[in-house]
Amino acid sequence: MSTPTAGARPDEVRRHNRTALLRRLHVDGPSTRASLAAELGLNRSTIKALVDGLAESGVVAERVPAQRSGAGRPSLLVLPQPHAAVVMAIDIRVEQVAMAMVGLGGDILGRDSWNLHHRSRDPGEVITHVADSAKLLADELDVQAVGVGVSVPGVVRRADGLVHEAPNLHWTDVALGERLSSVLKVPVQVGNDAELGALAEHVRGAARGSSDMVYISADVGIGGGVISSGQPLRGTGGYVGELGHMVVRPGGRRCYCGCQGCWETEVGEAALCRALALPEDAPRGTVVAELRSLAGSPDSVAHRLGEFTEWLSMGLVTVVNMLGPELVVLGDLFTALPETLVDQLRRTVQKRSLVSRAVGGTKIVSSPLGRDAKLIGAAELAFEPVLGDI
């Protein structure tokens, strides 16, 4: 959390403190005034003035805790009010679009989704459907979004939401942020899907409290999001996270990016289908069911997924050696991998990675957020500017 610079005007200090308090309530939930004062390093009179002002405008409410301890007057809980600020989160995938209205505090107030087919993946078609669905969802919930966050499986310029390339959607140089903002009439923030998955895990998932982590997303392709020293690693222009395109098998299958043997050609959805002896275009539900059928049989996992596990391990060792995270979170399709396979990944990374051995073992876990991770990350992206303007 940043602090006001020396010589800042009183109104700037108040705004900074108000935003810090709102972010604390938004991310961590209800808290007493005393706890807020201690955590934010503010005196009680400042906290009282901030909470009173927010309560008067309906942004927070106070109530007596359900469980009381000790004698005397109980300390009231300060609670964020979900409808005080609502954002729209949109997760554009290769085969589906998911949308949700998310209130202050992270509550999902309502959601919608629809499948994409080859013809309906056209950017104009997607934008039109988003606009129509957004209006229906807003009317149904009787809310108005004050910001929009969008997750896209591609290379995104964060400054203006230009999707430079989303190969699996067959999009090139799509001004998604500008076009959505013009039809939705609210500010739109666009981010790479794996980056937003990492943000979601850092704020509300397995990586809460972790300052250095990597989120590995497996869908049709492979993406990566990185949190370094508590901040998203975004690279030049926001172009970062294409971990699926590091070459792990020179001379392997040709990738759409122009290389051969990219990580995603060896461990993406098509590769997993091949390992399971399924058609490469098998429905996602069939793939997940087949993986779950292996859960109780380590021998079957080793026999059917041995080569797949080897390539996945090789990529993870490289990621850990390069980025030195304390935690790796496996998301999307990887959350269906049998625990025996994930255990093997942990052991292999510990054995082969110099960095993992140096830090006492890099933790590798499956995402508890599942398919909602990128939707949650898109909501948090939208809330970043909103919290300072409430």
Helices and strands as residue ranges (DSSP letters): H 10-28, E 31-32, H 33-40, H 44-56, E 60-63, E 77-80, G 82-84, E 86-92, E 96-103, E 108-115, G 119-121, H 123-141, E 148-152, E 155-157, E 162-166, G 167-169, E 171-175, H 176-184, E 188-192, H 193-204, E 213-218, E 222-228, E 231-232, G 236-238, G 243-245, H 263-267, H 269-275, H 284-293, H 298-323, E 327-332, G 333-336, H 339-352, H 354-358, E 363-366, G 370-372, H 373-386
